[in-house]
Amino acid sequence: MLSFADMIQIFLSIIAIACAGAYIVSVFVKTDRIMLSVLLALAMADVALLEFFDLQAVLNPEHVMFWKEYAVVAEGFFPFLWLFGITASAHRRGVGGASRIQKVLVLLSVAMPLGALSGLRVPFFYSPDFGAERMLFLSGMSSAFYVAMLVFLVAGLVSLESALRNASREVRWRIKFEVLGAAALLGVMIFYYSQGLLYRSINMNLVPMRSVVFIAAAGMMTFSRFWRKSGSWLYLSQQMAFRSVVLLIVGCYLVGIGLMGEGMRYFGDSFQHNLLIALALLAGVGLLLVLLSETVKRKIRVYLHKNFYRQKYDYRTQWLQFTDGLAAAGSRDDLLRAIISGFCEIFGMGCGALFLKDVDRAAYQNCAVLQMEYSPLLFSGEDDLLQLITQRKWVIHLAEEMPGAGGPQGDYFQRFSIKFAVPLFHDSRLEGFILLGRPLNKDEAYYYEDYDLMKTLARQASSAILNLRLTDELSRAREMETVGRISAFVLHDLKNLVSALAMVVDNAREHFDNPEFREDMFQSLEGTVDKMKGLIAKLKELSAKPLLNLQRADLLELASATAGMVNAAEINVFGAHAFAEIDGEEMRKLLLNLVLNAVEASDGGSGVSVTVGTDTMAYIRVSDQGCGMTPDFIRNDLFKPFRTTKAKGLGIGLYQCRQIIEAHGGSIEVASEPGKGSAFTVKLPKAES
């Protein structure tokens, strides 16, 4: 008959194995690296197997050596799988990006499972009376095995600490609980085996303590995977949480007191020993959670500043930290995110967004974010925030200086608890601004010292952004220069060919009496001449906006006529008559380009539609249900020359479309989602009746 202690052990082991299974599921649900996911799943599966085999050894004292043989094999795979998984997780390129020492340790850890398998033939333990004491005494080979085990476990802890220390602030926030859970697993195993080496015996009475830590560790790691990596889909209202939290705390306290009383009644001193060890380990993990909390660290820093230090910031440290982050950026997006991350980390903010000026649209658009999603919101010169920034040329405290902001911008500020707007000036020209929100310490007061540092770092950020913009402009100018040179050569050759073909046409008139020759020659030669002239005209229009011959026209008739020119699946034209002053030829070229793009994106034209109508402006909307475009491509590459998603495209068509629309005084809007299609809306000023 099972004792009460055995029943408790069964309960703890089942919970630990279930938590391990939950983590394995989370690894495959929330993953972007399948091989790493398999490795981490195997590592956690090894923990579950070890828990199961030790449970069987405790419940079956007469077969303890049989179950411990399998437990030793699981122990042998433990350091290899976890060290391999931690090393692969800590580097973007997997183990290939690790240091030489880490690679050597991973390679040497392969000897552990081999040694465990060899232990199936060589006795690892002996126990005169396991049923009474639950102690397994070590042999010489098992002592060496567990010494090596401790070395690899400590190496794994060092790798975890290094990975957490070197991670960026954003990544550190996401992986903190997973790293601490893995550290708790390794820590409890280090304690378990160090006790064994100290007393030259494995104390199986410590298995309940180890199970409790396994549960806590696997729970934290699963929580990190499901919530910190991709966001939680389950929320609890504040009212419900307020009503329940007191009852939950009181209930947990009473249940804990009851369990302690029952445990001391049935287990005696061994229960107290296990309980104290488990509480000490869990308290250590809780202390690490507190110390790694950005909110707690921010409050400690503010408290020390108020009471012990004359200055709030160590400016040298903050400056080096910020410049190092900018220097480490490898791409445009990395640089913009590094700027936001630096501001958020230094000033204790939970989220941030960077808005930069779009010269073509004369507005400021969202170019980078941290812990918030991209917004299509545009800020123009007439907006209250930009007018205030232009007048003040200083950091704007939104809660104090714009408390009643309304409209889409006010909703945006409230949604993300935006606290500061930091302008980015260069030579009195506003290049952009940074919005900082969700302060980690809501009670923290900000003074002139914070504003001075924000403005100083903003100058550095402005210089980095300006260098980035100049580099892009230089690259674009070189592209256009290259195209100009190519066009010159192409134009020269085409002119020669056109001249030669014209001469052939003239000479061919001598053979005018030959009907067959006349028909073939004139048809082929005149067709070639027309094509070459069209190519010349297209190349000439590449670098300049078209000259327009504006006339009042019906956009619905234009759309119907253009759709009829496309030999594809049926293209549906909807809407009402809408009139605008347009150049019919240029607008037909624009609309034809949009329709052809929609047909190509939709694999033959299925689902392509053209809608015409009026609201504040006349508009034509071309929609498809094709492959769509990514937000990054729309934000950074769309409408720019030589940027395309087509395998054989030149990236010129949409660039010319935008030039035509701007020449008409209109605009073009894009809505697209990968796999669901795109919609291009051309807006034009309405013609007067």
C-alpha positions in Angstrom: 0.0 0.0 0.0 1.3 3.5 -0.9 2.3 5.8 1.9 1.2 9.4 2.0 4.7 10.5 1.1 4.6 8.2 -2.0 1.3 9.7 -3.0 2.7 13.2 -2.7 5.7 12.2 -4.8 3.4 10.7 -7.5 1.4 13.9 -7.6 4.5 16.1 -7.9 6.1 13.9 -10.6 2.9 13.9 -12.6 2.7 17.7 -12.5 6.4 18.0 -13.4 6.0 15.7 -16.4 2.8 17.6 -17.5 4.6 20.9 -17.3 7.5 19.4 -19.3 5.0 18.3 -21.9 3.4 21.7 -22.0 6.8 23.3 -22.7 7.5 20.8 -25.5 4.1 21.7 -27.1 4.9 25.4 -26.8 8.3 25.0 -28.4 6.7 23.7 -31.6 3.8 26.1 -31.6 5.9 29.3 -31.1 9.0 28.7 -33.2 10.9 30.1 -36.1 13.9 27.6 -36.0 12.6 24.1 -36.3 16.0 22.3 -35.6 16.4 24.3 -32.4 12.9 23.5 -31.4 13.6 19.8 -31.8 16.7 20.1 -29.7 14.9 22.0 -26.8 12.0 19.5 -27.0 14.4 16.6 -26.6 16.1 18.3 -23.6 12.8 18.8 -21.8 11.7 15.3 -22.7 14.9 14.1 -21.0 13.8 15.9 -17.9 10.4 14.2 -18.0 12.1 10.8 -18.4 14.4 11.4 -15.5 11.5 12.3 -13.3 9.6 9.2 -14.4 12.5 6.8 -13.8 13.3 8.2 -10.4 9.6 8.0 -9.5 9.6 4.3 -10.4 12.8 3.8 -8.4 11.2 5.3 -5.3 7.9 3.4 -5.6 9.7 0.1 -6.3 12.6 -0.3 -3.8 13.0 -4.0 -4.8 13.8 -3.0 -8.4 15.6 0.2 -7.6 18.8 -0.7 -9.6 16.8 -1.6 -12.7 15.1 1.8 -12.8 18.2 3.7 -11.8 20.0 2.2 -14.8 17.5 4.0 -17.1 17.7 7.1 -14.9 21.5 7.2 -15.3 21.1 7.1 -19.1 18.6 10.1 -18.9 21.1 11.8 -16.6 23.9 11.2 -19.2 21.9 12.9 -22.0 20.9 15.8 -19.7 24.1 17.9 -19.9 24.6 17.2 -23.6 21.1 18.2 -24.7 20.9 21.3 -22.4 24.4 22.6 -23.2 23.8 22.0 -26.9 20.4 23.7 -26.8 21.6 26.7 -24.7 24.6 27.2 -27.0 22.4 27.0 -30.1 19.8 29.3 -28.7 22.3 32.0 -27.7 23.5 32.6 -31.2 21.6 33.5 -34.4 23.7 31.1 -36.4 23.3 28.3 -33.9 26.4 26.5 -32.6 28.3 27.8 -35.6 28.2 31.3 -34.0 29.5 30.1 -30.6 33.0 30.6 -29.2 35.7 28.0 -29.6 35.4 27.0 -25.9 31.7 26.6 -26.1 32.0 24.4 -29.2 34.7 22.2 -27.4 32.4 21.8 -24.3 29.5 20.8 -26.5 31.7 18.2 -28.2 33.1 16.9 -24.9 29.6 16.6 -23.5 28.9 13.8 -26.0 31.0 11.6 -23.7 28.3 11.8 -21.0 25.6 9.7 -22.7 28.3 7.3 -23.8 29.5 7.0 -20.2 25.9 6.4 -19.0 25.3 3.7 -21.6 28.5 2.0 -20.5 27.2 2.1 -16.9 24.5 -0.4 -17.9 27.2 -3.1 -17.6 29.3 -1.5 -14.7 27.5 -1.0 -11.4 27.0 2.7 -10.6 25.5 2.3 -7.2 25.0 0.0 -4.3 22.4 0.2 -1.6 22.3 -2.2 1.5 18.8 -1.1 2.5 17.2 1.3 0.0 13.7 0.6 1.3 14.5 2.1 4.7 17.0 4.9 3.8 16.5 5.6 0.1 20.2 6.2 -0.3 22.4 5.1 -3.2 26.1 4.9 -2.5 28.5 5.9 -5.3 31.2 3.7 -6.9 34.4 5.1 -8.3 33.1 5.3 -11.8 29.8 7.0 -10.8 31.8 9.6 -8.8 33.8 10.6 -11.9 30.6 10.6 -13.9 28.9 13.1 -11.5 32.0 15.3 -11.3 31.9 15.6 -15.1 28.2 16.2 -14.8 28.8 19.2 -12.5 31.4 20.7 -14.9 29.0 20.7 -17.8 26.1 21.9 -15.8 28.1 24.9 -14.5 29.2 25.6 -18.1 25.6 25.6 -19.1 24.8 28.2 -16.4 27.7 30.3 -17.6 26.4 30.2 -21.2 22.9 31.2 -20.0 24.2 34.1 -18.0 26.3 35.2 -21.1 23.3 34.9 -23.4 21.1 37.0 -21.1 23.8 39.6 -20.5 24.6 40.1 -24.2 21.0 40.2 -25.4 19.3 43.4 -26.4 16.8 45.0 -24.1 13.8 43.8 -26.3 15.1 40.3 -26.6 16.0 40.1 -22.9 12.4 41.0 -22.0 11.1 38.2 -24.1 13.5 35.4 -23.0 14.0 36.4 -19.3 11.6 33.8 -17.9 12.8 31.0 -20.2 16.4 31.7 -19.2 15.5 31.7 -15.5 13.6 28.5 -15.9 16.5 26.8 -17.6 18.8 28.2 -14.9 16.5 26.8 -12.2 16.7 23.3 -13.9 20.5 23.4 -14.0 20.8 24.9 -10.5 18.7 22.2 -8.8 20.6 19.5 -10.6 23.9 21.1 -9.5 22.7 21.1 -5.9 21.4 17.5 -6.2 24.6 16.1 -7.6 26.9 18.3 -5.4 25.2 16.8 -2.3 25.8 13.4 -3.8 29.5 14.0 -4.3 29.8 15.6 -0.8 28.4 12.6 0.9 29.4 10.1 -1.8 25.7 9.0 -2.0 22.6 10.0 -4.0 19.9 11.0 -1.5 16.6 10.0 -3.2 14.7 11.8 -0.3 15.6 15.0 -2.2 13.5 13.9 -5.3 10.4 15.8 -4.1 12.4 19.0 -3.7 13.7 18.5 -7.2 10.2 17.9 -8.6 9.0 21.1 -7.1 11.8 23.1 -8.8 11.1 21.2 -12.1 7.5 22.3 -12.0 8.4 25.9 -11.4 11.1 25.9 -14.1 9.0 24.3 -16.8 6.1 26.6 -15.9 8.3 29.7 -16.3 9.6 28.4 -19.6 6.2 27.6 -20.9 4.9 31.0 -19.8 7.8 32.7 -21.6 7.1 30.8 -24.9 3.3 31.3 -24.9 3.1 34.9 -23.6 6.4 36.7 -23.9 7.2 35.6 -27.4 4.0 36.2 -29.2 1.6 37.9 -26.9 -1.3 36.4 -24.9 -4.7 35.9 -26.3 -6.4 35.6 -22.9 -7.0 38.6 -20.8 -8.5 39.2 -17.3 -10.5 42.3 -16.7 -9.1 44.6 -13.9 -12.3 44.4 -12.0 -12.2 40.6 -11.9 -8.6 40.6 -11.0 -9.2 43.1 -8.1 -12.0 40.9 -6.7 -10.0 37.6 -7.0 -6.5 38.5 -6.0 -7.1 38.8 -2.3 -9.1 35.6 -2.2 -6.3 33.8 -4.1 -3.6 35.0 -1.8 -5.5 34.1 1.3 -6.5 30.7 -0.1 -2.9 29.9 -1.1 -1.7 30.9 2.4 -4.3 28.7 4.1 -3.6 25.7 1.8 0.2 26.2 2.3 -0.2 26.2 6.1 -2.3 23.1 5.9 0.1 21.2 3.7 3.0 22.1 6.0 1.1 20.8 9.0 0.2 17.6 7.3 3.7 17.2 5.9 5.3 17.5 9.3 2.8 15.1 10.7 3.6 12.4 8.1 7.2 13.1 7.1 8.9 14.4 10.2 12.3 16.0 9.8 12.9 14.9 6.2 9.9 17.0 5.1 11.3 20.1 6.8 14.6 19.6 5.1 13.1 19.1 1.6 10.8 22.1 2.2 13.5 24.4 3.3 15.7 23.5 0.3 12.9 23.9 -2.2 11.9 27.2 -0.7 15.5 28.4 -0.8 15.9 27.5 -4.5 12.6 29.0 -5.4 13.4 32.1 -3.4 16.7 32.4 -5.3 14.8 32.2 -8.6 12.3 34.8 -7.3 15.2 37.1 -6.3 16.6 36.8 -9.8 13.2 37.7 -11.3 13.1 40.8 -9.2 16.6 41.8 -10.0 16.1 41.3 -13.7 12.8 43.3 -13.7 13.3 46.5 -15.6 10.6 48.2 -13.5 12.2 47.3 -10.2 15.6 48.4 -11.5 14.2 51.7 -12.7 12.6 52.4 -9.3 15.8 51.5 -7.5 17.8 53.9 -9.7 15.3 56.7 -9.1 15.4 56.1 -5.3 19.2 56.2 -5.3 19.2 59.4 -7.4 16.8 61.1 -5.0 18.6 60.2 -1.9 22.3 59.5 -2.6 23.5 61.0 -5.9 23.8 64.6 -7.1 23.3 63.6 -10.8 20.6 61.2 -12.0 22.7 59.7 -14.9 26.2 58.6 -15.4 26.6 60.5 -18.7 29.7 58.7 -19.9 28.0 55.3 -19.4 24.8 56.4 -21.1 26.6 58.0 -24.1 28.9 54.9 -24.6 25.9 52.6 -24.3 23.9 54.6 -26.9 26.7 55.0 -29.4 27.7 51.3 -29.1 24.1 50.4 -29.9 24.1 52.6 -33.0 27.5 51.3 -34.2 26.4 47.6 -33.9 23.5 48.1 -36.2 24.0 46.2 -39.5 21.1 47.6 -41.5 18.7 50.5 -41.8 16.0 48.8 -39.8 18.5 47.7 -37.1 19.8 51.3 -36.8 16.3 52.8 -36.3 15.4 50.1 -33.8 18.7 50.7 -31.9 17.8 54.4 -31.6 14.4 53.6 -30.0 15.8 50.9 -27.9 18.6 53.2 -26.6 16.0 55.9 -25.6 13.7 53.4 -23.9 16.4 51.7 -21.9 18.0 54.9 -20.7 14.8 56.7 -19.8 12.9 53.7 -18.5 10.2 53.4 -21.2 8.3 50.3 -22.2 7.6 51.2 -25.9 8.7 53.7 -28.5 8.1 54.7 -32.1 10.3 56.6 -34.6 8.7 58.9 -37.2 10.8 60.2 -40.1 10.0 62.7 -42.8 8.8 61.4 -46.1 9.9 64.0 -48.7 7.5 62.8 -51.4 4.4 63.0 -49.1 5.6 66.0 -47.1 4.6 64.2 -43.9 6.2 62.1 -41.1 5.5 58.4 -41.2 6.2 55.5 -38.8 9.5 53.9 -39.7 10.4 51.8 -36.6 8.8 50.6 -33.4 9.7 48.9 -30.2 7.1 46.8 -28.2 4.3 48.2 -30.3 2.9 47.7 -33.8 3.5 49.9 -36.8 0.9 52.6 -37.3 -0.2 54.0 -40.7 -0.7 57.4 -38.9 0.9 60.3 -40.7 1.9 63.6 -39.0 1.8 66.7 -41.2 3.0 70.3 -40.6 -0.5 71.4 -39.6 -0.8 68.9 -36.7 -0.7 70.3 -33.2 2.3 68.1 -32.2 4.5 69.2 -35.0 3.6 72.9 -34.6 4.5 72.6 -30.9 7.8 70.9 -31.7 8.6 73.5 -34.3 7.9 76.4 -31.9 9.5 74.9 -28.8 12.4 73.0 -30.5 12.5 71.0 -27.3 11.3 67.8 -25.8 7.5 67.7 -25.5 5.9 66.3 -22.4 2.5 65.3 -23.9 0.6 64.9 -20.6 1.5 68.5 -19.6 1.6 70.3 -22.9 -1.0 68.4 -24.9 -3.4 66.9 -22.3 -6.5 67.1 -24.5 -5.2 65.8 -27.8 -8.0 64.4 -29.9 -8.6 62.7 -33.2 -6.6 59.7 -34.5 -3.4 61.1 -33.0 -4.9 61.5 -29.5 -6.2 57.9 -29.7 -2.7 56.8 -30.6 -1.2 58.7 -27.7 -3.7 57.2 -25.2 -3.4 53.7 -26.6 0.3 53.4 -26.0 0.5 55.8 -23.0 2.8 58.1 -25.0 4.6 60.4 -22.5 7.4 62.2 -24.5 8.0 63.4 -28.0 11.7 63.9 -28.7 12.4 66.0 -31.8 15.3 65.1 -34.2 16.6 68.3 -35.6 19.4 68.9 -38.1 20.4 72.5 -38.9 17.0 73.7 -37.7 15.3 71.2 -40.0 13.0 68.7 -38.3 14.1 65.3 -39.7 11.7 63.3 -37.4 10.7 62.6 -33.8 10.6 59.8 -31.3 7.6 58.9 -29.2 8.2 57.3 -25.9 5.5 55.6 -23.8 4.5 53.1 -21.1 7.0 54.3 -18.5 8.3 51.4 -16.4 8.0 53.5 -13.2 4.7 55.5 -13.5 5.6 57.6 -10.4 9.0 58.7 -11.7 9.4 62.5 -12.2 11.3 63.8 -15.1 13.2 67.1 -14.9 15.6 69.3 -17.0 18.3 66.7 -16.5 16.3 64.1 -18.4 15.3 66.6 -21.1 18.9 67.7 -21.6 20.1 64.1 -22.0 17.2 63.3 -24.4 18.1 66.3 -26.6 21.8 65.4 -26.6 21.1 61.8 -27.6 18.6 63.1 -30.2 21.5 65.1 -31.9 23.5 61.9 -32.1 20.5 60.0 -33.5 19.8 62.8 -36.0 23.4 62.6 -37.3 23.1 58.8 -37.7 19.7 59.1 -39.5 21.1 61.8 -41.8 24.1 59.7 -42.7 21.7 56.8 -43.5 19.5 59.1 -45.7 22.5 60.5 -47.5 23.7 57.0 -48.2 20.4 56.1 -49.6 20.2 59.2 -51.8 23.7 58.6 -53.0 22.8 55.0 -53.9 19.7 56.2 -55.7 21.6 58.9 -57.6 24.1 56.3 -58.7 21.3 54.0 -59.8 19.8 56.9 -61.8 23.2 57.8 -63.2 23.7 54.2 -64.3 20.3 54.2 -66.0 21.1 57.5 -67.7 24.3 56.1 -69.1 22.6 52.9 -70.2 19.8 55.0 -71.8 22.3 57.1 -73.7 23.8 54.0 -75.2 20.5 52.4 -75.9 19.1 55.6 -77.4 22.2 55.9 -79.7 21.8 52.3 -80.9 18.1 52.6 -81.3 18.4 55.8 -83.3 20.8 54.1 -85.7 18.5 51.1 -86.0 15.5 53.4 -86.7 17.5 55.2 -89.3 18.6 52.0 -90.9 15.1 50.6 -90.8 13.7 53.8 -92.3 16.2 53.5 -95.2 15.1 49.9 -95.7 11.5 51.0 -95.9 12.5 53.7 -98.5 14.5 51.2 -100.6 11.7 48.6 -100.4 9.4 50.9 -102.2 11.4 50.0 -105.4 9.9 46.5 -105.1 6.5 47.8 -104.5 5.1 45.8 -107.4 5.9 42.5 -105.5 2.9 42.0 -103.4 4.4 39.3 -101.1 7.6 41.2 -100.5 5.7 44.4 -100.0 3.3 43.0 -97.4 6.0 41.2 -95.4 8.5 43.9 -95.4 6.2 46.8 -94.5 4.5 44.8 -91.7 7.7 43.7 -90.0 9.7 46.9 -90.5 7.0 49.3 -89.5 6.2 47.2 -86.4 9.8 47.2 -85.4 10.1 50.9 -85.8 7.0 51.5 -83.7 8.4 49.3 -80.9 11.7 51.0 -80.9 10.2 54.5 -80.7 8.0 53.3 -77.8 11.1 52.1 -76.0 12.9 55.4 -76.6 9.9 57.3 -75.2 9.7 55.1 -72.1 13.4 55.6 -71.3 13.1 59.4 -71.8 10.2 59.6 -69.3 12.0 57.6 -66.6 13.7 60.6 -64.9 11.2 63.4 -65.4 7.6 64.1 -64.6 5.3 64.1 -67.7 3.9 67.2 -69.3 0.1 67.0 -69.2 -2.6 67.9 -71.6 -5.5 68.3 -69.1 -9.1 67.8 -70.2 -12.3 67.0 -68.4 -13.0 63.3 -68.5 -15.2 60.6 -67.0 -13.1 58.2 -64.9 -15.7 55.4 -65.2 -15.6 55.5 -69.0 -11.8 55.5 -68.8 -11.7 52.5 -66.5 -14.1 50.5 -68.7 -12.1 51.2 -71.8 -8.8 50.4 -70.1 -10.2 47.1 -68.7 -11.3 46.1 -72.1 -7.7 46.4 -73.4 -6.5 43.6 -71.1 -6.8 40.1 -72.7 -7.2 38.3 -69.4 -9.9 36.9 -67.3 -13.0 39.1 -66.9 -12.2 42.3 -65.0 -15.2 43.8 -63.2 -15.7 47.6 -63.3 -18.0 49.1 -60.7 -19.0 52.5 -59.4 -20.5 55.8 -60.6 -19.6 58.5 -63.0 -16.8 60.7 -61.6 -15.2 63.6 -63.5 -11.7 65.0 -63.2 -9.3 67.1 -65.2 -6.8 64.6 -66.5 -4.4 63.8 -69.3 -6.3 60.9 -70.9 -3.3 59.2 -72.4 -1.2 59.4 -69.3 -4.0 58.3 -67.0 -4.8 55.4 -69.3 -1.1 54.3 -69.1 -1.3 54.5 -65.3 -4.5 52.6 -65.0 -3.4 49.9 -67.5 -0.2 49.4 -65.5 -2.2 48.9 -62.2 -4.6 46.5 -63.9 -1.8 44.5 -65.5 0.0 44.3 -62.1 -3.2 43.1 -60.5 -3.7 40.4 -63.2 -0.2 39.2 -62.8 -0.5 39.0 -59.0 -3.8 37.1 -59.3 -2.6 34.3 -61.6 -4.6 35.2 -64.6 -6.9 38.0 -63.4 -9.4 36.2 -61.2 -10.8 38.5 -58.5 -9.5 41.7 -60.2 -12.0 44.6 -60.0 -11.9 48.4 -60.7 -14.1 50.7 -58.7 -14.8 54.4 -59.6 -16.5 56.9 -57.3 -16.2 60.2 -55.5 -16.0 61.4 -51.9 -13.9 64.4 -51.1 -12.0 63.6 -54.3 -12.6 61.5 -57.4 -11.0 58.1 -57.1 -10.3 54.8 -59.0 -9.5 51.7 -57.0 -7.9 48.6 -58.5 -8.2 45.6 -56.3 -7.0 42.0 -56.5 -7.0 38.8 -54.4 -3.4 37.9 -55.3 -0.2 37.4 -53.5 -0.1 40.8 -51.7 2.9 42.6 -50.3 4.7 42.8 -47.0 4.5 46.0 -44.8 8.3 46.3 -45.1 8.2 46.3 -48.9 5.4 48.9 -49.0 7.1 51.1 -46.5 10.6 51.0 -47.9 10.5 49.9 -51.6 7.2 50.5 -53.2 7.1 53.3 -55.8 10.9 53.5 -55.8 12.7 52.8 -59.1 14.3 49.4 -59.6 12.5 47.9 -56.6 10.1 45.1 -57.5 8.7 41.7 -56.3 8.5 40.3 -59.8 11.1 37.8 -61.0 11.5 39.6 -64.3 10.3 43.1 -63.5 12.3 46.3 -63.7 10.5 48.2 -60.9 9.8 51.2 -63.2 6.0 51.0 -63.7 4.8 52.1 -60.2 7.5 54.7 -60.1 6.1 56.3 -63.3 2.5 55.9 -61.9 3.4 57.9 -58.9 5.0 60.6 -61.1 1.8 60.8 -63.2 -0.4 61.1 -60.2 1.7 63.8 -58.5 1.7 65.8 -61.8 -2.1 65.7 -61.6 -2.1 66.9 -58.0 -3.5 63.7 -56.7 -2.3 60.9 -54.5 -2.2 57.1 -54.4 -3.0 54.9 -51.4 -2.1 51.2 -50.9 -3.6 48.5 -48.8 -2.1 45.1 -49.0 -1.7 41.9 -46.9 0.5 39.0 -47.9 -1.6 36.1 -49.3 -4.9 38.2 -49.4 -4.3 40.7 -52.1 -3.8 44.4 -52.7 -5.8 47.5 -53.4 -4.4 50.7 -55.1 -6.6 53.8 -54.8 -5.8 56.7 -57.1 -7.3 60.0 -55.8 -7.7 63.0 -58.1 -9.2 66.5 -57.7 -12.8 66.6 -58.9 -13.5 68.6 -62.0 -15.8 71.6 -61.7 -19.2 71.2 -63.2 
